[in-house]
Amino acid sequence: MSTQGHEHRDDAGSRMGMWLFLFTELILFGGLFIVYAVYRYQHGEAFHLAARELDTFVGTVNTLILLTSSLTVALSIVAVRQGKRGLAVMLVGMTILLAGAFLVNKYFEWGHKFALGIFPGSPELLKRSSGEILYFGLYFVMTGLHALHVIIGMVILTVVGIMTARGTVSASSYVKLEVGGLYWHLVDVIWIFLFPLFYLLH
């Protein structure tokens, strides 16, 4: 009985720890969103011109990919709670594959910008207005930081996926998968804000 109580305390501690971590991440990105808003107010026309150079279709595809990945990770938690370990592992694997697809799209998108000479500090970008320089600086910093979080999320999901396959994560002890899912939902929420700011608000 005491062992079960100890496990419940550990589970509550893990959840609380993740929520606190997510809060600090929201503060980080919230600060960047405020910086974006200030510069957009100061350089509205330049931001408008620069935004037109981003591929809205690619951004939309990546949004759909991440929304689908949020669904698959949520379903994996449902599956493991129902004792369907194989299905849970498969759904975690699908989430990781979708995350990889997101990064591949981002790689080609960034690669295209680099091919055009549009990246922080490039001679081509420095020829442009200060507003456009700020826009692309924020674009690379914020989407790059988000991509880093995607990679971290993939590592976390890989670890909990292996733990699920081995039975460490099960119907009676699934908090590790739940915490991994919370982190992944944060990654998706951040992108839901980044997508309209850079791709839609022309």
Secondary structure as UniProt FT lines:
FT   HELIX           2..42
FT   HELIX           44..51
FT   TURN            52..53
FT   HELIX           56..81
FT   TURN            82..83
FT   HELIX           85..115
FT   TURN            116..117
FT   TURN            120..121
FT   HELIX           123..126
FT   HELIX           130..166
FT   TURN            171..172
FT   HELIX           175..195
FT   HELIX           196..200
//
